[in-house]
Amino acid sequence: MKGRVLDGALLRLSTSDNVGTTVDDLESGTEIDADGRTVVLAEDVPFGHKVALEPVGSGGEVRKYGEVIGTATQAIEVGEWVHTHNCESTRGRGDRAAARGESA
């Protein structure tokens, strides 16, 4: 498996990622040792979803796979669930390419 599982709970695929992916359903208040820093989940996070490992300001880049995958639509604190309610995908956005007159 590429990446590293943090405290048996989150998969961090690249050291430059500011999110980790849950490897199970996790409950609010779960504490995760993320390379010597404690991340406390602010809410329940379902299996396969992202959790912020670092704060991301509104408009900031969300990084996974060592790449930018989205933009924060509001400030995201460490331990918060990162999903469509606070992050807009920047991957596979044919709608944006079309708006610029480009092919997707």
C-alpha positions in Angstrom: 0.0 0.0 0.0 1.3 3.4 -0.8 1.1 6.1 1.8 1.0 5.5 5.6 -1.8 4.7 8.0 -1.7 7.1 10.9 -2.7 5.5 14.3 -4.6 2.8 12.5 -7.3 5.3 11.5 -6.3 7.6 8.6 -4.4 7.0 5.4 -2.0 9.8 4.4 -0.9 9.2 0.9 1.8 11.8 0.6 3.7 13.8 3.2 2.5 17.0 1.4 -1.2 16.0 2.0 -3.2 18.2 4.4 -6.0 15.6 4.6 -6.1 11.9 5.5 -8.6 9.3 4.4 -10.5 7.3 7.0 -10.0 3.5 7.0 -13.1 2.9 9.0 -16.2 4.8 10.3 -14.8 7.1 13.0 -16.7 8.9 15.7 -16.5 12.4 16.9 -13.9 12.8 19.6 -11.6 10.1 18.3 -8.0 11.0 18.9 -5.4 10.2 16.2 -1.7 10.5 16.6 -0.6 12.1 13.3 3.2 12.1 13.4 3.4 13.4 17.0 0.4 15.7 16.7 -3.0 14.8 18.1 -5.9 15.2 15.7 -9.3 15.1 17.5 -12.2 14.5 15.2 -14.8 17.3 15.4 -17.6 15.1 14.1 -18.4 11.6 12.9 -16.5 10.8 9.7 -17.6 7.9 7.4 -15.2 5.3 6.0 -13.3 6.6 3.0 -13.9 10.3 3.7 -11.3 13.0 4.3 -10.2 14.6 7.6 -8.2 17.8 7.9 -4.7 17.1 9.2 -3.8 20.8 9.0 -6.0 24.0 9.1 -7.1 25.1 5.6 -8.2 28.7 5.1 -11.2 29.6 3.0 -10.1 29.5 -0.6 -7.1 27.3 0.4 -5.9 24.2 -1.3 -6.9 20.7 -0.2 -4.1 18.3 -1.0 -4.4 14.5 -1.3 -2.2 12.1 -3.4 0.4 14.9 -3.2 -1.8 17.0 -5.5 -4.4 19.7 -5.1 -7.8 18.0 -5.3 -10.0 20.9 -4.1 -10.5 24.3 -2.7 -11.9 25.0 0.7 -15.2 26.9 0.5 -14.9 27.9 4.1 -12.2 27.7 6.8 -11.5 24.0 7.8 -10.0 23.2 11.2 -7.8 20.3 12.1 -10.0 17.2 12.8 -12.9 18.4 10.6 -14.6 16.2 8.0 -13.6 17.5 4.5 -16.4 17.0 2.1 -18.8 18.8 -0.3 -20.1 21.0 2.5 -16.7 22.7 2.9 -14.6 21.8 -0.2 -15.2 22.1 -3.9 -13.4 19.7 -6.2 -10.9 21.0 -8.7 -10.4 17.6 -10.4 -12.3 16.6 -13.6 -14.0 19.9 -13.8 -15.1 19.8 -17.5 -17.7 22.5 -16.6 -14.9 25.0 -15.9 -13.0 24.1 -19.1 -16.2 24.5 -21.1 -16.8 27.9 -19.5 -13.3 28.9 -20.7 -14.0 27.6 -24.2 -11.6 24.6 -23.8 -12.3 21.0 -24.3 -12.4 18.9 -21.1 
